[in-house]
Amino acid sequence: MEVRLTVLCENSVLFPRGVIGEHGFACYVETPRGNYLWDTGQGFGIVQNAITLRKDLTAITALILSHGHYDHTGGLDKVLMLRDKTRALAHPDIFVNRYWKLSNKNLGIGMPFSRGFLEGLGAEFELSTDFREVADSVYLTGEVTRLNDFEKGDLGMAGIYAGVEVSPDPIRDDNSLILDTSKGLVILLGCAHAGMINIIDYARQKTGKNKVYAVVGGTHMGFASPAQFEKTLTVIGDYGIERVGVAHCTGLLQGARLCNLLGDKFFFGAVGAVLEV
């Protein structure tokens, strides 16, 4: 085994007993260089699901955060309380105050904890905007360059930067994890706020590897226009991606469409789903 991904938190469940679903995402990443926890979901299921699926949260080399939204960081306190000190990799913007702009109110969607509180629980943050090597053949994208004209971002979201509201929120902290395997790159997404295709292109550019074997995680296709959806399908085909495991913000409708169109290449990244390379 080179890499094993096990989904611990997601909107739905695949494993039949003892796990719960929640709106959010987390994935346990096992590699020969160490084990990593990618996000923590909202916090309702992370510990219970890890126990049931026999993934040891005390044995991780590092905790890695895709971005600073509540549904990816809400379980941080529960994970940190299981450990003494925890190396935590992320972008500096994870602590930005964020909300969803609705017609009659602003709904808070940012990180539910302060940096000081998490550091008090043992988090040792390594915050960077740059592409970086986490371990041999394991990389974190940092800020993704957004080059195409069809992935538009999140028009309904806002953030407070230096005391000023910025809308739409650029969500520059949107990280993805890249695993370099003998079959090609395995790209693990959080919510793909930077755009799934932008992320794939950036991963290929920064690693110098063109072959992408698998893409797993939240694709944000649930918010995509028909044009974006069609162009994304074209790229999946053109790049010869062999496994696509969608989750979370992909949405049920778009997930079903992808399943129908991609056939055996597709799987639902629900709680209990496993990808092994």
C-alpha positions in Angstrom: 0.0 0.0 0.0 1.2 3.5 -0.9 -1.7 5.5 0.2 -5.1 4.8 2.0 -7.8 7.4 2.3 -10.7 6.8 4.7 -13.5 9.3 4.9 -14.4 10.0 8.6 -16.9 12.9 8.2 -19.3 13.6 5.4 -22.9 14.4 4.8 -23.9 10.8 4.3 -22.7 7.4 5.5 -21.5 4.2 3.7 -20.4 2.1 6.6 -23.6 0.4 8.0 -23.2 0.6 11.7 -21.8 2.9 14.4 -21.1 6.0 12.3 -23.0 9.3 11.8 -23.2 11.7 8.9 -23.0 15.5 9.2 -22.6 18.5 6.8 -18.8 18.6 6.7 -15.7 16.7 5.7 -12.8 14.9 7.2 -10.5 12.2 5.9 -7.8 10.0 7.5 -4.7 9.7 5.3 -2.3 6.8 5.7 1.1 6.9 4.0 4.5 5.2 4.5 5.7 8.6 5.7 3.1 9.0 8.4 -0.7 9.3 9.0 -2.5 12.6 8.6 -6.0 13.9 9.5 -7.4 16.1 6.8 -10.1 18.4 8.3 -12.4 17.5 11.2 -16.0 18.0 10.0 -18.3 20.0 12.3 -17.3 17.9 15.3 -20.3 15.7 15.9 -18.9 12.5 14.3 -15.1 12.8 14.2 -14.2 10.8 17.3 -17.0 8.3 17.1 -16.5 7.6 13.5 -12.7 7.3 13.9 -13.2 4.7 16.7 -15.8 2.7 14.7 -13.6 2.8 11.5 -10.5 1.9 13.6 -8.5 5.0 12.7 -6.3 6.2 15.6 -6.5 10.0 16.0 -3.7 9.9 18.5 -1.3 8.4 16.0 -1.4 11.2 13.4 1.8 12.9 12.3 0.0 16.2 11.7 -3.4 17.7 11.3 -4.0 19.5 8.0 -6.8 22.0 7.4 -8.2 22.7 4.0 -9.7 26.1 4.9 -11.3 28.0 7.7 -15.0 27.1 7.5 -16.9 25.6 10.5 -17.8 22.4 8.6 -14.1 21.5 8.2 -12.8 22.8 11.5 -15.6 22.3 14.1 -14.1 19.1 15.4 -10.6 20.6 16.1 -11.2 20.8 19.9 -12.2 17.2 20.2 -9.2 16.0 18.2 -6.7 18.2 20.1 -8.1 17.0 23.5 -7.1 13.5 22.6 -3.4 14.5 22.2 -0.7 16.4 24.0 0.8 18.5 21.1 -0.4 18.5 17.5 1.4 19.9 14.5 -1.3 21.8 12.5 -0.7 22.9 8.9 -2.9 25.5 7.3 -3.1 28.9 5.6 -3.0 32.1 7.7 -6.5 33.1 6.7 -8.2 30.2 8.5 -9.1 32.5 11.4 -10.9 35.2 9.2 -14.4 36.0 10.4 -16.7 34.7 7.7 -20.4 34.5 6.9 -23.0 33.6 4.3 -25.0 36.7 3.1 -28.7 35.7 3.2 -31.6 38.0 2.3 -32.4 38.9 5.8 -29.3 38.0 7.9 -25.7 37.0 7.8 -25.1 33.4 8.8 -21.7 32.8 10.4 -19.7 30.1 8.7 -16.1 30.7 9.9 -13.8 28.8 12.2 -15.7 28.4 15.5 -12.5 28.7 17.7 -9.9 31.3 18.3 -6.2 30.6 17.6 -5.4 31.1 21.3 -8.0 28.6 22.4 -6.7 26.0 20.0 -3.1 26.6 21.0 -4.1 26.2 24.6 -5.3 22.7 23.6 -1.9 21.9 22.1 -2.2 23.0 18.5 1.2 24.0 17.1 0.2 26.0 13.9 2.4 26.1 10.9 0.7 28.7 8.7 1.9 29.4 5.2 0.5 30.7 1.9 3.1 28.7 -0.1 3.1 25.3 -1.8 5.1 23.0 0.6 6.3 19.5 1.0 4.7 17.9 4.1 6.7 14.7 3.8 8.2 12.7 1.0 5.6 12.6 -1.8 3.0 14.5 0.3 2.4 18.1 -0.6 0.1 20.9 0.5 -0.9 23.4 -2.3 -1.1 26.6 -0.4 -2.8 29.4 -2.3 -4.0 28.0 -5.7 -3.5 30.2 -8.8 -6.9 30.6 -10.4 -6.5 30.9 -14.1 -9.6 29.5 -15.9 -12.7 31.6 -16.7 -15.4 29.2 -15.7 -14.8 28.6 -12.0 -16.3 31.7 -10.5 -16.0 31.2 -6.7 -18.7 31.8 -4.0 -20.7 34.9 -4.7 -22.8 34.6 -1.5 -19.9 34.4 1.0 -18.2 37.3 2.7 -15.2 37.7 5.1 -13.8 40.5 7.3 -10.2 41.3 6.3 -8.4 44.0 8.3 -11.8 45.2 9.5 -13.3 45.5 6.1 -16.0 43.3 4.6 -14.9 41.6 1.4 -17.6 40.1 -0.7 -17.4 37.7 -2.4 -14.9 36.2 0.0 -11.8 35.1 -2.1 -11.2 32.2 0.4 -7.5 32.3 -0.5 -6.9 29.7 2.3 -8.4 26.9 0.2 -5.7 24.2 0.3 -5.7 20.8 -1.2 -3.4 17.8 -0.3 -1.4 16.1 -3.1 -0.1 12.5 -2.8 2.4 11.4 -5.4 2.0 7.7 -6.1 3.1 5.2 -8.7 -0.3 5.4 -10.4 -0.2 9.2 -10.5 -1.3 12.1 -8.3 -4.0 11.6 -5.7 -5.6 15.0 -4.9 -7.6 15.4 -1.8 -9.9 18.4 -1.8 -11.7 20.2 1.1 -14.4 22.2 -0.7 -12.5 23.2 -3.8 -13.4 26.9 -3.4 -10.4 27.6 -5.7 -12.1 25.5 -8.4 -11.5 21.8 -8.9 -9.9 22.3 -12.3 -7.7 25.2 -11.1 -6.6 22.9 -8.2 -5.8 20.0 -10.6 -3.8 22.2 -12.9 -1.9 23.8 -10.1 -1.0 20.4 -8.6 0.3 19.2 -12.0 2.3 22.4 -12.4 3.9 22.4 -8.9 4.8 18.7 -8.8 5.8 18.5 -12.5 3.6 15.3 -12.8 0.9 15.3 -15.4 -0.8 12.0 -14.5 -3.7 12.5 -12.0 -5.0 9.1 -10.8 -7.7 10.2 -8.4 -9.5 13.2 -7.0 -11.4 12.9 -3.7 -13.4 15.2 -1.6 -15.7 18.2 -1.8 -15.8 19.6 -5.3 -18.3 22.5 -4.8 -20.1 21.3 -7.9 -23.4 21.7 -6.1 -22.9 25.4 -6.7 -21.6 25.2 -10.2 -23.3 26.6 -13.3 -24.2 24.1 -16.1 -21.2 25.5 -18.2 -18.8 24.9 -15.3 -20.2 21.3 -14.8 -19.7 20.5 -18.5 -16.2 21.9 -18.7 -15.2 20.0 -15.5 -16.4 16.7 -17.1 -14.3 17.5 -20.2 -11.2 18.0 -18.2 -11.7 14.8 -16.2 -11.8 13.0 -19.5 -9.0 14.8 -21.1 -6.7 14.2 -18.2 -7.5 10.5 -17.9 -8.5 10.7 -14.2 -9.3 7.1 -13.2 -11.0 7.6 -9.8 -13.3 10.4 -8.8 -14.7 10.3 -5.2 -17.0 13.2 -4.6 -18.3 14.3 -1.2 -19.9 17.0 0.8 -20.5 20.2 -1.2 -20.7 18.3 -4.5 -24.5 18.0 -3.7 -26.8 15.0 -4.3 -27.9 16.0 -7.8 -24.5 16.7 -9.2 -23.1 13.6 -7.5 -25.8 11.5 -9.1 -25.1 13.1 -12.5 -21.3 12.4 -12.1 -22.0 8.8 -11.1 -24.2 8.3 -14.2 -21.6 10.0 -16.6 -18.4 8.6 -15.1 -19.5 5.0 -14.4 -16.9 2.8 -12.8 -14.5 5.8 -12.3 -16.9 7.3 -9.8 -17.5 6.6 -6.1 -19.4 8.5 -3.3 -16.9 9.7 -0.7 -19.3 9.1 2.2 -18.3 8.2 5.7 -16.5 4.8 5.5 -15.5 5.1 1.9 -11.9 4.0 1.3 -9.5 4.6 -1.6 -6.3 2.6 -1.6 -3.5 2.9 -4.0 
